[in-house]
Amino acid sequence: MMKKIISMAICLIVVMTGMVYAESGTAAAIEAPKDLTVELIHSDEGYPYFRLKMQVPATVQVLGDNITEDEGALFYEVEYKVGNEDWRPAGAIEYAIGPVFEMTPEDMGIGENVDIKANVYQFRVKFGYYTFEEADEYGNRIAKEPIFSPFSNIASIGIAAYQKTYEGASTWAIPELDKAEEYGFITEKIKDNMSQPITREELCEVIMKLYEKMVGHAEYSDPSTFSDTKNPEIYKAYGLGIVKGVGNDKFAPNDLTNREQVAAMLYRAAKVIKPEADFSIDGAEKFKDDNLISSWAIEAVKFMNKNGLIKGSDGYVNPKGTTTREQAVLIIVRIYEKYTYK
């Protein structure tokens, strides 16, 4: 017998009569759902529905297992889109339902017209969490504004489910690259082979995608500062103080970048995009190859690592190692999510 289809409307978290929201206080970040997948299932009667599965991070499991109804609630919040339409909310699902649940086409407002050969269906999920304050003088339960995790990877099914607009990616990078594609961070120059080393010009173009998504359109003035490029994205990044030349009126757009250079550029980008953020490096990890980090890059590398934006391996950061296109894009995804969902 097929699993009972869970109606999203039924599983919405019920906001109790008389409950009002208060501003949320400072809270620890919530990790996103991991490894979201979707498959199309048919009931015994032939009706189609989508089954979503995901992994719940251990930290979220602890939160969900320990919170009581009197304290607050943890829930999944689902969004979906069909084809090129905008993302739509599908409602919230109680955490207790578990990381496997079903969504009917009726829940999505598309009737029974599900044809994975003619369209593509995409899903993403995030965690939401709220707590209660003490009841007010009238006995109303007061709930703080929900705190949300970043979204999971995007799970797709249909004609475009496995037709990425980028190619040559490493398997481990695909979940975050799917996010990068959704956010618009994969440019024309890099999409044909994501595992290739990234050039200075390519990195500038991706950085400006991040900047303009978070801040807005950037202008540039003098396009003659460098004798070896007229690329407007380079001049925008240069005008913002995110990148510098290499001397002798050169930018060297085709030169490859190493890990400490990427860290420095993205550190400067983060400071321009979110100047009010905490950029201290107190408590940053000490690497076994700290002595190989150039003096001008130490602060940037330490900051990026402390905030989980650049990760070392076995205690080494490998500052002079080549940075690939996918590695650079993943760092940019992490910066975006850190400062968008915080």
Short mmCIF file of the C-alpha atoms (twelve columns), coordinates in Angstrom:
data_MODEL
# 
_entry.id   MODEL 
# 
loop_
_atom_site.group_PDB 
_atom_site.id 
_atom_site.type_symbol 
_atom_site.label_atom_id 
_atom_site.label_alt_id 
_atom_site.label_comp_id 
_atom_site.label_asym_id 
_atom_site.label_seq_id 
_atom_site.Cartn_x 
_atom_site.Cartn_y 
_atom_site.Cartn_z 
_atom_site.pdbx_PDB_model_num 
ATOM 1   C CA . MET A 1   0.000  0.000  0.000   1 
ATOM 2   C CA . MET A 2   1.354  3.411  -0.913  1 
ATOM 3   C CA . LYS A 3   2.365  5.827  1.808   1 
ATOM 4   C CA . LYS A 4   -0.348 8.245  2.694   1 
ATOM 5   C CA . ILE A 5   0.057  11.476 0.770   1 
ATOM 6   C CA . ILE A 6   0.590  14.297 3.197   1 
ATOM 7   C CA . SER A 7   -1.417 17.346 2.285   1 
ATOM 8   C CA . MET A 8   0.716  20.430 2.691   1 
ATOM 9   C CA . ALA A 9   -2.304 22.395 3.808   1 
ATOM 10  C CA . ILE A 10  -2.981 19.927 6.619   1 
ATOM 11  C CA . CYS A 11  0.646  19.830 7.674   1 
ATOM 12  C CA . LEU A 12  1.067  23.579 7.902   1 
ATOM 13  C CA . ILE A 13  2.134  24.639 11.326  1 
ATOM 14  C CA . VAL A 14  -0.906 26.101 12.987  1 
ATOM 15  C CA . VAL A 15  -0.501 29.592 14.393  1 
ATOM 16  C CA . MET A 16  -2.646 29.670 17.482  1 
ATOM 17  C CA . THR A 17  -5.388 32.224 17.942  1 
ATOM 18  C CA . GLY A 18  -4.136 35.216 19.875  1 
ATOM 19  C CA . MET A 19  -0.481 34.534 19.042  1 
ATOM 20  C CA . VAL A 20  1.565  37.525 17.987  1 
ATOM 21  C CA . TYR A 21  5.145  37.724 16.801  1 
ATOM 22  C CA . ALA A 22  7.881  39.573 18.609  1 
ATOM 23  C CA . GLU A 23  11.270 40.492 17.206  1 
ATOM 24  C CA . SER A 24  13.701 37.618 17.457  1 
ATOM 25  C CA . GLY A 25  16.791 37.912 19.547  1 
ATOM 26  C CA . THR A 26  20.257 36.716 18.668  1 
ATOM 27  C CA . ALA A 27  20.349 33.007 17.895  1 
ATOM 28  C CA . ALA A 28  22.827 30.534 16.551  1 
ATOM 29  C CA . ALA A 29  22.642 29.803 12.841  1 
ATOM 30  C CA . ILE A 30  20.716 26.727 11.745  1 
ATOM 31  C CA . GLU A 31  22.293 24.380 9.247   1 
ATOM 32  C CA . ALA A 32  20.460 23.754 5.992   1 
ATOM 33  C CA . PRO A 33  18.903 20.419 4.995   1 
ATOM 34  C CA . LYS A 34  21.404 18.291 3.077   1 
ATOM 35  C CA . ASP A 35  21.235 16.090 -0.027  1 
ATOM 36  C CA . LEU A 36  17.659 16.890 -0.998  1 
ATOM 37  C CA . THR A 37  16.251 14.538 -3.650  1 
ATOM 38  C CA . VAL A 38  12.883 14.266 -5.376  1 
ATOM 39  C CA . GLU A 39  11.169 11.460 -7.253  1 
ATOM 40  C CA . LEU A 40  7.818  11.138 -8.955  1 
ATOM 41  C CA . ILE A 41  5.634  8.379  -7.492  1 
ATOM 42  C CA . HIS A 42  2.237  7.098  -8.618  1 
ATOM 43  C CA . SER A 43  -0.414 5.807  -6.265  1 
ATOM 44  C CA . ASP A 44  -2.162 2.486  -6.836  1 
ATOM 45  C CA . GLU A 45  -4.899 4.471  -8.544  1 
ATOM 46  C CA . GLY A 46  -2.381 6.118  -10.857 1 
ATOM 47  C CA . TYR A 47  -2.302 9.553  -9.235  1 
ATOM 48  C CA . PRO A 48  1.141  11.235 -9.312  1 
ATOM 49  C CA . TYR A 49  2.869  12.848 -6.364  1 
ATOM 50  C CA . PHE A 50  6.375  13.999 -5.467  1 
ATOM 51  C CA . ARG A 51  8.396  12.389 -2.698  1 
ATOM 52  C CA . LEU A 52  11.062 14.588 -1.084  1 
ATOM 53  C CA . LYS A 53  13.929 13.139 0.927   1 
ATOM 54  C CA . MET A 54  16.765 14.923 2.703   1 
ATOM 55  C CA . GLN A 55  19.390 14.561 5.396   1 
ATOM 56  C CA . VAL A 56  18.964 16.422 8.689   1 
ATOM 57  C CA . PRO A 57  22.275 17.723 10.140  1 
ATOM 58  C CA . ALA A 58  23.135 16.399 13.581  1 
ATOM 59  C CA . THR A 59  22.889 19.871 15.136  1 
ATOM 60  C CA . VAL A 60  19.327 20.236 13.848  1 
ATOM 61  C CA . GLN A 61  18.424 16.768 15.109  1 
ATOM 62  C CA . VAL A 62  19.529 17.790 18.598  1 
ATOM 63  C CA . LEU A 63  17.440 20.941 18.381  1 
ATOM 64  C CA . GLY A 64  14.371 19.078 17.128  1 
ATOM 65  C CA . ASP A 65  14.668 16.281 19.673  1 
ATOM 66  C CA . ASN A 66  14.925 18.621 22.627  1 
ATOM 67  C CA . ILE A 67  12.458 21.414 21.979  1 
ATOM 68  C CA . THR A 68  8.995  21.026 23.563  1 
ATOM 69  C CA . GLU A 69  5.676  22.386 22.340  1 
ATOM 70  C CA . ASP A 70  5.693  24.890 25.180  1 
ATOM 71  C CA . GLU A 71  9.084  26.223 24.111  1 
ATOM 72  C CA . GLY A 72  8.519  26.629 20.362  1 
ATOM 73  C CA . ALA A 73  8.666  24.660 17.143  1 
ATOM 74  C CA . LEU A 74  11.014 23.437 14.450  1 
ATOM 75  C CA . PHE A 75  9.664  22.921 10.946  1 
ATOM 76  C CA . TYR A 76  10.523 22.401 7.284   1 
ATOM 77  C CA . GLU A 77  9.552  25.126 4.852   1 
ATOM 78  C CA . VAL A 78  9.215  24.031 1.211   1 
ATOM 79  C CA . GLU A 79  9.355  26.037 -1.999  1 
ATOM 80  C CA . TYR A 80  8.882  24.780 -5.545  1 
ATOM 81  C CA . LYS A 81  8.775  26.048 -9.093  1 
ATOM 82  C CA . VAL A 82  7.587  24.679 -12.401 1 
ATOM 83  C CA . GLY A 83  9.628  25.388 -15.521 1 
ATOM 84  C CA . ASN A 84  10.755 29.009 -15.643 1 
ATOM 85  C CA . GLU A 85  8.137  30.247 -13.211 1 
ATOM 86  C CA . ASP A 86  9.087  32.006 -9.969  1 
ATOM 87  C CA . TRP A 87  9.611  30.116 -6.720  1 
ATOM 88  C CA . ARG A 88  6.393  29.562 -4.780  1 
ATOM 89  C CA . PRO A 89  5.925  28.717 -1.100  1 
ATOM 90  C CA . ALA A 90  4.319  25.354 -0.395  1 
ATOM 91  C CA . GLY A 91  3.951  25.860 3.341   1 
ATOM 92  C CA . ALA A 92  5.560  24.523 6.476   1 
ATOM 93  C CA . ILE A 93  5.773  20.920 7.630   1 
ATOM 94  C CA . GLU A 94  6.236  19.857 11.222  1 
ATOM 95  C CA . TYR A 95  9.692  18.556 12.026  1 
ATOM 96  C CA . ALA A 96  8.125  15.477 13.615  1 
ATOM 97  C CA . ILE A 97  6.882  14.341 10.184  1 
ATOM 98  C CA . GLY A 98  10.490 13.454 9.401   1 
ATOM 99  C CA . PRO A 99  12.841 14.094 6.464   1 
ATOM 100 C CA . VAL A 100 10.740 12.122 3.966   1 
ATOM 101 C CA . PHE A 101 7.377  13.526 2.908   1 
ATOM 102 C CA . GLU A 102 5.114  13.766 -0.091  1 
ATOM 103 C CA . MET A 103 3.610  16.646 -2.027  1 
ATOM 104 C CA . THR A 104 0.663  16.199 -4.365  1 
ATOM 105 C CA . PRO A 105 0.250  18.217 -7.561  1 
ATOM 106 C CA . GLU A 106 -2.934 19.631 -6.010  1 
ATOM 107 C CA . ASP A 107 -0.818 21.029 -3.161  1 
ATOM 108 C CA . MET A 108 1.249  22.824 -5.793  1 
ATOM 109 C CA . GLY A 109 -1.760 24.187 -7.650  1 
ATOM 110 C CA . ILE A 110 -0.944 22.333 -10.872 1 
ATOM 111 C CA . GLY A 111 -3.728 19.739 -10.766 1 
ATOM 112 C CA . GLU A 112 -2.804 16.318 -12.057 1 
ATOM 113 C CA . ASN A 113 -0.939 17.634 -15.087 1 
ATOM 114 C CA . VAL A 114 2.492  16.360 -14.151 1 
ATOM 115 C CA . ASP A 115 4.561  15.438 -17.180 1 
ATOM 116 C CA . ILE A 116 8.270  15.078 -16.469 1 
ATOM 117 C CA . LYS A 117 8.915  14.679 -20.182 1 
ATOM 118 C CA . ALA A 118 7.463  18.092 -20.928 1 
ATOM 119 C CA . ASN A 119 8.526  20.190 -17.941 1 
ATOM 120 C CA . VAL A 120 10.919 20.449 -15.039 1 
ATOM 121 C CA . TYR A 121 9.897  20.590 -11.378 1 
ATOM 122 C CA . GLN A 122 12.299 22.018 -8.805  1 
ATOM 123 C CA . PHE A 123 12.191 21.958 -5.006  1 
ATOM 124 C CA . ARG A 124 14.183 23.462 -2.163  1 
ATOM 125 C CA . VAL A 125 13.722 23.220 1.598   1 
ATOM 126 C CA . LYS A 126 14.907 25.178 4.613   1 
ATOM 127 C CA . PHE A 127 14.447 24.798 8.357   1 
ATOM 128 C CA . GLY A 128 12.442 27.288 10.367  1 
ATOM 129 C CA . TYR A 129 12.539 27.630 14.128  1 
ATOM 130 C CA . TYR A 130 10.721 29.853 16.596  1 
ATOM 131 C CA . THR A 131 10.436 30.097 20.358  1 
ATOM 132 C CA . PHE A 132 7.825  31.608 22.661  1 
ATOM 133 C CA . GLU A 133 8.215  34.461 25.053  1 
ATOM 134 C CA . GLU A 134 6.112  34.676 28.182  1 
ATOM 135 C CA . ALA A 135 2.411  35.371 27.684  1 
ATOM 136 C CA . ASP A 136 1.424  39.020 27.689  1 
ATOM 137 C CA . GLU A 137 -0.995 40.627 30.162  1 
ATOM 138 C CA . TYR A 138 -3.967 39.352 28.141  1 
ATOM 139 C CA . GLY A 139 -2.756 35.765 28.127  1 
ATOM 140 C CA . ASN A 140 -1.721 35.739 24.485  1 
ATOM 141 C CA . ARG A 141 1.182  33.471 23.609  1 
ATOM 142 C CA . ILE A 142 3.944  35.539 22.072  1 
ATOM 143 C CA . ALA A 143 6.227  33.887 19.508  1 
ATOM 144 C CA . LYS A 144 9.433  35.364 18.246  1 
ATOM 145 C CA . GLU A 145 9.935  35.797 14.516  1 
ATOM 146 C CA . PRO A 146 11.108 32.502 13.023  1 
ATOM 147 C CA . ILE A 147 14.791 31.989 12.363  1 
ATOM 148 C CA . PHE A 148 15.535 30.269 9.064   1 
ATOM 149 C CA . SER A 149 18.404 28.188 7.785   1 
ATOM 150 C CA . PRO A 150 19.782 28.648 4.266   1 
ATOM 151 C CA . PHE A 151 17.995 26.636 1.614   1 
ATOM 152 C CA . SER A 152 19.054 23.109 0.772   1 
ATOM 153 C CA . ASN A 153 20.410 22.214 -2.630  1 
ATOM 154 C CA . ILE A 154 17.824 22.378 -5.408  1 
ATOM 155 C CA . ALA A 155 16.325 19.004 -6.336  1 
ATOM 156 C CA . SER A 156 14.933 18.692 -9.851  1 
ATOM 157 C CA . ILE A 157 12.928 16.193 -11.810 1 
ATOM 158 C CA . GLY A 158 11.880 16.444 -15.437 1 
ATOM 159 C CA . ILE A 159 13.430 17.327 -18.765 1 
ATOM 160 C CA . ALA A 160 16.067 19.593 -17.255 1 
ATOM 161 C CA . ALA A 161 16.752 17.587 -14.109 1 
ATOM 162 C CA . TYR A 162 20.143 16.412 -15.301 1 
ATOM 163 C CA . GLN A 163 20.791 19.026 -17.983 1 
ATOM 164 C CA . LYS A 164 22.938 21.476 -16.088 1 
ATOM 165 C CA . THR A 165 23.972 24.727 -17.721 1 
ATOM 166 C CA . TYR A 166 27.456 24.071 -16.358 1 
ATOM 167 C CA . GLU A 167 29.764 21.181 -17.183 1 
ATOM 168 C CA . GLY A 168 32.887 19.414 -15.941 1 
ATOM 169 C CA . ALA A 169 32.081 19.736 -12.249 1 
ATOM 170 C CA . SER A 170 33.475 17.496 -9.532  1 
ATOM 171 C CA . THR A 171 30.827 15.277 -7.934  1 
ATOM 172 C CA . TRP A 172 31.432 16.723 -4.448  1 
ATOM 173 C CA . ALA A 173 30.823 20.277 -5.729  1 
ATOM 174 C CA . ILE A 174 27.480 19.699 -7.460  1 
ATOM 175 C CA . PRO A 175 25.088 20.439 -4.535  1 
ATOM 176 C CA . GLU A 176 26.615 23.867 -3.956  1 
ATOM 177 C CA . LEU A 177 27.046 24.514 -7.682  1 
ATOM 178 C CA . ASP A 178 23.326 23.913 -8.088  1 
ATOM 179 C CA . LYS A 179 22.815 26.718 -5.597  1 
ATOM 180 C CA . ALA A 180 25.320 28.888 -7.477  1 
ATOM 181 C CA . GLU A 181 23.395 28.299 -10.690 1 
ATOM 182 C CA . GLU A 182 20.152 29.288 -8.991  1 
ATOM 183 C CA . TYR A 183 21.756 32.419 -7.504  1 
ATOM 184 C CA . GLY A 184 23.196 33.398 -10.893 1 
ATOM 185 C CA . PHE A 185 26.892 33.064 -9.986  1 
ATOM 186 C CA . ILE A 186 27.981 30.799 -12.842 1 
ATOM 187 C CA . THR A 187 29.060 33.002 -15.731 1 
ATOM 188 C CA . GLU A 188 29.354 32.293 -19.427 1 
ATOM 189 C CA . LYS A 189 33.155 32.167 -19.313 1 
ATOM 190 C CA . ILE A 190 33.379 29.435 -16.696 1 
ATOM 191 C CA . LYS A 191 30.300 27.264 -17.252 1 
ATOM 192 C CA . ASP A 192 31.863 24.965 -19.864 1 
ATOM 193 C CA . ASN A 193 34.421 23.433 -17.492 1 
ATOM 194 C CA . MET A 194 34.013 24.102 -13.788 1 
ATOM 195 C CA . SER A 195 37.076 22.113 -12.706 1 
ATOM 196 C CA . GLN A 196 39.521 24.296 -14.665 1 
ATOM 197 C CA . PRO A 197 41.676 26.854 -12.782 1 
ATOM 198 C CA . ILE A 198 40.022 30.266 -12.575 1 
ATOM 199 C CA . THR A 199 41.626 33.382 -14.045 1 
ATOM 200 C CA . ARG A 200 41.692 36.852 -12.533 1 
ATOM 201 C CA . GLU A 201 39.188 38.091 -15.088 1 
ATOM 202 C CA . GLU A 202 36.819 35.189 -14.513 1 
ATOM 203 C CA . LEU A 203 36.971 35.703 -10.770 1 
ATOM 204 C CA . CYS A 204 36.162 39.416 -11.149 1 
ATOM 205 C CA . GLU A 205 33.089 38.570 -13.180 1 
ATOM 206 C CA . VAL A 206 31.792 36.128 -10.566 1 
ATOM 207 C CA . ILE A 207 32.543 38.547 -7.712  1 
ATOM 208 C CA . MET A 208 30.535 41.255 -9.434  1 
ATOM 209 C CA . LYS A 209 27.607 38.848 -9.823  1 
ATOM 210 C CA . LEU A 210 27.726 38.477 -6.021  1 
ATOM 211 C CA . TYR A 211 28.056 42.217 -5.415  1 
ATOM 212 C CA . GLU A 212 25.209 43.207 -7.709  1 
ATOM 213 C CA . LYS A 213 22.910 40.515 -6.301  1 
ATOM 214 C CA . MET A 214 23.499 41.696 -2.731  1 
ATOM 215 C CA . VAL A 215 24.076 45.433 -3.125  1 
ATOM 216 C CA . GLY A 216 22.859 46.556 -6.535  1 
ATOM 217 C CA . HIS A 217 24.245 47.758 -9.828  1 
ATOM 218 C CA . ALA A 218 27.843 48.977 -9.752  1 
ATOM 219 C CA . GLU A 219 29.211 51.757 -11.935 1 
ATOM 220 C CA . TYR A 220 32.709 52.285 -13.252 1 
ATOM 221 C CA . SER A 221 34.423 55.382 -14.593 1 
ATOM 222 C CA . ASP A 222 37.825 55.235 -16.278 1 
ATOM 223 C CA . PRO A 223 38.157 52.119 -18.482 1 
ATOM 224 C CA . SER A 224 41.754 52.941 -19.397 1 
ATOM 225 C CA . THR A 225 43.497 52.256 -16.087 1 
ATOM 226 C CA . PHE A 226 44.825 48.963 -17.440 1 
ATOM 227 C CA . SER A 227 46.365 48.538 -20.859 1 
ATOM 228 C CA . ASP A 228 45.497 44.845 -21.144 1 
ATOM 229 C CA . THR A 229 41.726 44.811 -20.497 1 
ATOM 230 C CA . LYS A 230 38.555 46.776 -21.166 1 
ATOM 231 C CA . ASN A 231 36.272 44.361 -19.291 1 
ATOM 232 C CA . PRO A 232 33.725 46.493 -17.373 1 
ATOM 233 C CA . GLU A 233 33.425 43.893 -14.588 1 
ATOM 234 C CA . ILE A 234 37.136 44.270 -13.841 1 
ATOM 235 C CA . TYR A 235 36.795 48.036 -13.667 1 
ATOM 236 C CA . LYS A 236 33.777 47.784 -11.395 1 
ATOM 237 C CA . ALA A 237 35.690 45.515 -8.996  1 
ATOM 238 C CA . TYR A 238 38.743 47.774 -9.213  1 
ATOM 239 C CA . GLY A 239 36.677 50.878 -8.472  1 
ATOM 240 C CA . LEU A 240 35.223 49.208 -5.388  1 
ATOM 241 C CA . GLY A 241 38.697 48.313 -4.108  1 
ATOM 242 C CA . ILE A 242 38.086 44.588 -4.462  1 
ATOM 243 C CA . VAL A 243 40.916 43.923 -6.925  1 
ATOM 244 C CA . LYS A 244 44.213 45.563 -7.790  1 
ATOM 245 C CA . GLY A 245 46.527 45.618 -10.770 1 
ATOM 246 C CA . VAL A 246 49.834 43.791 -11.042 1 
ATOM 247 C CA . GLY A 247 51.923 46.840 -11.923 1 
ATOM 248 C CA . ASN A 248 53.052 48.578 -15.126 1 
ATOM 249 C CA . ASP A 249 49.445 49.474 -15.992 1 
ATOM 250 C CA . LYS A 250 48.596 45.770 -16.233 1 
ATOM 251 C CA . PHE A 251 45.798 43.727 -14.719 1 
ATOM 252 C CA . ALA A 252 46.852 40.343 -16.152 1 
ATOM 253 C CA . PRO A 253 43.270 39.148 -16.761 1 
ATOM 254 C CA . ASN A 254 44.349 35.724 -17.998 1 
ATOM 255 C CA . ASP A 255 46.673 34.916 -15.107 1 
ATOM 256 C CA . LEU A 256 45.539 32.099 -12.834 1 
ATOM 257 C CA . THR A 257 44.818 32.673 -9.155  1 
ATOM 258 C CA . ASN A 258 45.991 30.774 -6.094  1 
ATOM 259 C CA . ARG A 259 44.132 30.210 -2.841  1 
ATOM 260 C CA . GLU A 260 45.563 33.174 -0.938  1 
ATOM 261 C CA . GLN A 261 44.875 35.534 -3.858  1 
ATOM 262 C CA . VAL A 262 41.274 34.371 -4.042  1 
ATOM 263 C CA . ALA A 263 40.970 34.729 -0.265  1 
ATOM 264 C CA . ALA A 264 42.253 38.311 -0.446  1 
ATOM 265 C CA . MET A 265 39.889 39.324 -3.258  1 
ATOM 266 C CA . LEU A 266 36.859 37.759 -1.618  1 
ATOM 267 C CA . TYR A 267 37.798 39.144 1.794   1 
ATOM 268 C CA . ARG A 268 37.825 42.643 0.280   1 
ATOM 269 C CA . ALA A 269 34.536 41.879 -1.496  1 
ATOM 270 C CA . ALA A 270 32.902 40.824 1.781   1 
ATOM 271 C CA . LYS A 271 34.075 44.031 3.469   1 
ATOM 272 C CA . VAL A 272 32.616 46.135 0.669   1 
ATOM 273 C CA . ILE A 273 29.333 44.212 0.592   1 
ATOM 274 C CA . LYS A 274 28.856 43.924 4.366   1 
ATOM 275 C CA . PRO A 275 31.055 46.590 6.015   1 
ATOM 276 C CA . GLU A 276 29.270 46.279 9.361   1 
ATOM 277 C CA . ALA A 277 30.122 42.584 9.750   1 
ATOM 278 C CA . ASP A 278 32.645 41.225 12.246  1 
ATOM 279 C CA . PHE A 279 35.969 40.828 10.433  1 
ATOM 280 C CA . SER A 280 38.097 39.881 13.418  1 
ATOM 281 C CA . ILE A 281 40.374 36.872 13.146  1 
ATOM 282 C CA . ASP A 282 40.652 36.169 16.867  1 
ATOM 283 C CA . GLY A 283 40.540 32.440 17.445  1 
ATOM 284 C CA . ALA A 284 41.267 31.582 13.820  1 
ATOM 285 C CA . GLU A 285 42.833 28.186 13.146  1 
ATOM 286 C CA . LYS A 286 46.612 27.942 12.961  1 
ATOM 287 C CA . PHE A 287 47.681 25.955 9.908   1 
ATOM 288 C CA . LYS A 288 50.731 23.747 9.595   1 
ATOM 289 C CA . ASP A 289 51.758 25.788 6.541   1 
ATOM 290 C CA . ASP A 290 51.060 29.256 7.992   1 
ATOM 291 C CA . ASN A 291 54.634 30.197 7.120   1 
ATOM 292 C CA . LEU A 292 53.777 29.848 3.417   1 
ATOM 293 C CA . ILE A 293 51.016 32.457 3.536   1 
ATOM 294 C CA . SER A 294 52.167 35.820 2.141   1 
ATOM 295 C CA . SER A 295 52.100 38.582 4.751   1 
ATOM 296 C CA . TRP A 296 49.541 40.603 2.769   1 
ATOM 297 C CA . ALA A 297 47.165 37.626 2.681   1 
ATOM 298 C CA . ILE A 298 47.349 36.374 6.281   1 
ATOM 299 C CA . GLU A 299 44.372 38.365 7.574   1 
ATOM 300 C CA . ALA A 300 42.219 37.392 4.592   1 
ATOM 301 C CA . VAL A 301 43.059 33.684 4.768   1 
ATOM 302 C CA . LYS A 302 42.480 33.577 8.522   1 
ATOM 303 C CA . PHE A 303 39.125 35.374 8.238   1 
ATOM 304 C CA . MET A 304 37.912 33.192 5.406   1 
ATOM 305 C CA . ASN A 305 38.830 30.021 7.267   1 
ATOM 306 C CA . LYS A 306 37.453 31.161 10.631  1 
ATOM 307 C CA . ASN A 307 34.078 31.778 8.977   1 
ATOM 308 C CA . GLY A 308 33.992 28.488 7.081   1 
ATOM 309 C CA . LEU A 309 34.413 30.145 3.692   1 
ATOM 310 C CA . ILE A 310 37.745 28.510 2.854   1 
ATOM 311 C CA . LYS A 311 38.500 25.103 4.317   1 
ATOM 312 C CA . GLY A 312 41.853 23.514 4.934   1 
ATOM 313 C CA . SER A 313 42.758 19.849 4.673   1 
ATOM 314 C CA . ASP A 314 44.540 17.886 7.404   1 
ATOM 315 C CA . GLY A 315 45.687 21.142 8.998   1 
ATOM 316 C CA . TYR A 316 47.046 22.632 5.759   1 
ATOM 317 C CA . VAL A 317 45.553 25.566 3.844   1 
ATOM 318 C CA . ASN A 318 47.860 25.308 0.789   1 
ATOM 319 C CA . PRO A 319 47.932 29.085 0.133   1 
ATOM 320 C CA . LYS A 320 49.888 28.814 -3.128  1 
ATOM 321 C CA . GLY A 321 47.661 26.056 -4.523  1 
ATOM 322 C CA . THR A 322 45.662 26.688 -7.676  1 
ATOM 323 C CA . THR A 323 42.001 27.633 -7.265  1 
ATOM 324 C CA . THR A 324 39.511 26.081 -9.663  1 
ATOM 325 C CA . ARG A 325 36.411 27.734 -10.993 1 
ATOM 326 C CA . GLU A 326 34.156 25.527 -8.899  1 
ATOM 327 C CA . GLN A 327 36.165 26.189 -5.725  1 
ATOM 328 C CA . ALA A 328 35.931 29.956 -6.226  1 
ATOM 329 C CA . VAL A 329 32.206 29.784 -6.964  1 
ATOM 330 C CA . LEU A 330 31.535 27.683 -3.867  1 
ATOM 331 C CA . ILE A 331 33.277 30.275 -1.676  1 
ATOM 332 C CA . ILE A 332 31.066 32.945 -3.217  1 
ATOM 333 C CA . VAL A 333 27.953 30.857 -2.501  1 
ATOM 334 C CA . ARG A 334 29.044 30.584 1.144   1 
ATOM 335 C CA . ILE A 335 29.622 34.341 1.400   1 
ATOM 336 C CA . TYR A 336 26.192 34.987 -0.091  1 
ATOM 337 C CA . GLU A 337 24.438 32.603 2.269   1 
ATOM 338 C CA . LYS A 338 26.367 33.771 5.327   1 
ATOM 339 C CA . TYR A 339 25.448 37.417 4.850   1 
ATOM 340 C CA . THR A 340 21.995 36.936 3.342   1 
ATOM 341 C CA . TYR A 341 20.481 34.543 5.868   1 
ATOM 342 C CA . LYS A 342 22.212 35.780 9.013   1 
# 
